[in-house]
Amino acid sequence: MENRKITIDDVATALNVSKTTVSRAISGKGRVGAETKARILEYISEHNYVPNAIAKGLAQQRTYNIGITVPDDFALMDLPFFQKCLMGVCDSASAADYDVLVSMTGTDNIEQLERLIYNRKVDGIVLTRTFTKDLPAELLLEKKVPFVAIGSSRQPGIIQIDNDHEKACFDLTTRLITQGIKRFALLCDNPAYMVTKSRMQGFTSAMEEAKLPEDYGLIFDNCNEDSVDYIVDRTLKTDVECILCMDDSICVKVLDKLKRNNLEVPDDIKVASFYNSSVLERNIPSITSLSFDAKELGKTAANTLLKMISGENVPERTLLGYEVMMRESTRTILGKDVRR
């Protein structure tokens, strides 16, 4: 027995108890006398017994896997966010002896997720993106599979882990207005994403609170690689002072277009982003932006999901923090930097 892993059968034989009793003592479920349980736990500790994951899962009707969905339409610039989320999920899952399965999903493509659910390969799911019409969430609600959404949702009964995007975008826009900037162009991405709606609401609320006229904030929906050039050209023909980008991917395209037009940031026009990245930090000048901790999102989502799987009550919505990064790209006309 010294040279091999011991089994439940070995423990039961050594202590003259049934395998069921050993299993109950290890899982903590079922009735076992306190003295017998103590003997079993002491024995397995002394002999370094590690439960077989498959047997343990069968005994507790669990797979000891959780799934995580990744959008099938993410841009290359989005990859670091989803990588960090995945790292956070894996850290929490590993600490609880769980493995992680990855599934690609989209606004209208949930085949991989359906296979995970119908084949009972996971005990729960972490969704890394929420949609206005959320097919993944609808499937999981219908099948009564525990899941947590990284993002916000208007649908009741969905456990949400998110950054406070609306307040973050309100704060950044307000600080720019306080700095003297009044006329903005906001370049948005896919309106099907809930995060887009939250960030847009933060911007419009800041404009309303500052009592700025409606035409001081031009909003362009569904910007992509093909449309950014046209939108920037159109913006430059107006008296817009600052181009606000919904995320770093759009911001990079805007900066490239301005460079091709031989325009200087912030002297000719100011630029800011509602999402920070290492690319924006390396840009010269550095870009005013919002910083969110994607890994912490993943860890919090996974920890919340594991509590749900164990039958614990969890809050319906958890909002994590953010940091406003005031940088060179929006410095004042006087040349003074505005920093936290």
Secondary structure, DSSP 8 states (H G I E B T S, - for coil): -TTS---HHHHHHHHT--HHHHHHHHH--S---HHHHHHHHHHHHHTT----HHHHHHHHT--SEEEEEEETT--GGGHHHHHHHHHHHHHHHHHTT-EEEEEEE-SS--HHHHHHHHTT--S-EEES--BSS-HHHHHHHHTT--EEEES--SSTT-EEEEE-HHHHHHHHHHHHHHTT---EEEE---TTBHHHHHHHHHHHHHHHHTT--GGGEEEE-S--HHHHHHHHHHHHTTT--EEEESSHHHHHHHHHHHHHTT--TTTT-EEEESS--HHHHHSSS--EEEE--HHHHHHHHHHHHHHHHTT----SEEEE--EEE--GGG--TT------
